[in-house]
Amino acid sequence: MLRDELVAYAKQIIKKAKYTINGRTYDATIGQVVDNAAGFTVYIYADDSITGTITNASLYDINDKLLVSRAYNTTKDTLATTTIGIEFEFVVTEKSS
């Protein structure tokens, strides 16, 4: 129950995504947000016309507050074969004491 509520809340606050390619930062499209047994995964999509090496991707809330940022070293081509690889996987677990 609590895990489901935490996952739902986290999915609600993620509103924007950005990625850095060749040293320049671009807005990204938040594609799918997929639930899984342990939490959820956020997939972001980059502009198909931009090529180079993705070095960073970040998620933000509605007020542009940074929620999470990850370093990458992923080559992107114009066929968008690697953009599905920009993903953030979140796991929600309960730890017993």
N, C-alpha and C positions, 0 to 999 in steps of 0.2 A: 504494500500500500504506500508506504512512505517513499520507496524507491520510485514508484510510478509518478508520484506527485513531484518529486525532485526533478525527474527527467522532463516532465511536462513544463515545469517552471523554467528550466534551463533552455528548452526549445523556444519558449515564448520570448526570452530576453535577447536571443541572438537575432540581430536585425540587419547587420551589414558585414561584408567581407571585403578584404583587400589582399592583394598579392604583389610581390616585388619580382620583377623580371628585368634582368640587365641593369640593375640599380635604380629602376624607376617603379614607383608604386601606382597600381591601377585598382579601380573598383572592380569587384568580382560579383558574380551572381550566385546567390545561395540557391543551390539546386535542390537536391533531395535531403531530407532529414529522415533517417531510417532508424526505427527502433530495433533493438536486438535484445537478446536475453539479459545482457548485463548493463545496458544503457542505451546509447544511441550514437549514430555517426552522422556528421554534417559533411556534405559534399559541396565544394564550390567550383564554379566554372570560370575560366579565363576567356578573354577575347580570342577568337580563333585566328585573327589576323596578326597577332603578336607572337613572335618567336624568340627563343633564347632560353636562358636558364632561370628557372624559378628558384629564388633564394629564400623567400619568406612568404608566409600566408598568415592572416590574422582575422579574428572575429571580434565584432564590436556590438555594443548595445545601441539603443535608439539615440542616446546622447553622445555617441562616438567614444564611449569609454571602452578601452581595450579589455577584452575578456580573456583572450588567449592568443599567443603568437608562437609560431613554430618555424624553425629553420628547415629549409629544403635544399636540395641540390638536384633538381629534376629538369631535364631538357624538355622543352615544349616545342612542338612543331605546329605548322598551320593546319594540320589535320585533326588537331585536338585529341591526339591519342593519349596524352598524359594528363589532361586536365581533370579527368575523373580521379586521378591520383591525388588531387589536392583534397585531403580529407582530414577531418578531426574526429577521432573516436573517443568517446567519453564512457567511462565505466563507473557505475554507482554501486558501491558495496557497503554492507553493514559489517562492522568489525565487533565481534563480541569480546568482552573483557574478562 
